[in-house]
């Protein structure tokens, strides 16, 4: 269940990137938007099977840094709303 939850959440993150405007992506090139969506495609369409070792590396190595970047972006939105 843990593996399925991780894979599902990664696919959801990729899907949610499509809801962001292009301006957000252009203004935040520090986030690998295309790679995030590309992973979503590989998971959803099961291109050559899902590499669980890769999934684990993403969850353990990449997600902490991505969380920091996305939190900073979110903070900018909140600050701009209060202006």
C-alpha positions in Angstrom: 0.0 0.0 0.0 2.9 2.4 0.8 4.3 1.9 -2.7 1.0 2.4 -4.4 0.4 5.5 -2.3 3.8 7.0 -3.3 3.2 6.3 -7.0 -0.3 7.7 -6.9 0.8 10.9 -5.1 3.6 11.4 -7.6 1.2 11.0 -10.5 -1.2 13.5 -8.7 1.6 16.1 -8.3 2.4 15.7 -12.0 -1.3 16.2 -12.9 -1.6 19.3 -10.8 1.2 21.0 -12.6 -1.2 21.2 -15.6 -3.4 23.4 -13.4 -0.7 26.0 -13.0 -0.5 28.9 -15.3 2.5 29.2 -17.7 3.6 32.4 -15.9 4.1 30.5 -12.7 6.3 27.9 -14.5 8.3 30.6 -16.3 8.8 32.6 -13.1 10.0 29.5 -11.3 12.5 27.7 -13.5 14.1 26.1 -10.4 11.3 23.5 -10.4 11.6 20.8 -13.1 8.0 21.1 -14.3 8.5 19.1 -17.4 10.1 16.2 -15.6 7.4 16.2 -13.0 4.7 15.9 -15.6 6.8 13.4 -17.6 7.0 11.2 -14.5 3.2 11.4 -14.3 2.9 10.2 -17.9 5.2 7.3 -17.3 3.2 6.3 -14.2 -0.2 6.7 -15.7 0.6 5.1 -19.1 3.0 2.6 -17.6 5.6 3.1 -20.3 7.9 0.1 -19.9 6.6 -0.5 -16.4 7.2 1.7 -13.4 10.7 1.5 -12.0 10.2 1.2 -8.3 13.8 2.0 -7.6 13.4 5.3 -9.4 10.2 6.0 -7.5 12.0 5.5 -4.2 14.9 7.7 -5.3 12.5 10.4 -6.2 10.6 10.1 -2.9 13.6 10.0 -0.7 16.0 12.2 -2.6 14.0 14.7 -4.7 10.8 15.3 -2.8 12.3 17.1 0.2 14.0 19.7 -2.1 10.8 20.0 -4.2 8.8 20.6 -1.1 11.0 23.5 -0.1 10.8 25.0 -3.5 7.0 24.7 -3.7 6.6 26.0 -0.2 8.6 29.1 -1.2 6.4 29.6 -4.3 3.2 29.2 -2.2 4.6 31.7 0.3 5.0 34.2 -2.5 1.4 33.8 -3.6 0.2 34.3 0.0 2.3 37.4 0.4 1.0 38.9 -2.9 -2.6 38.2 -1.9 -2.3 40.3 1.2 -0.9 43.3 -0.7 
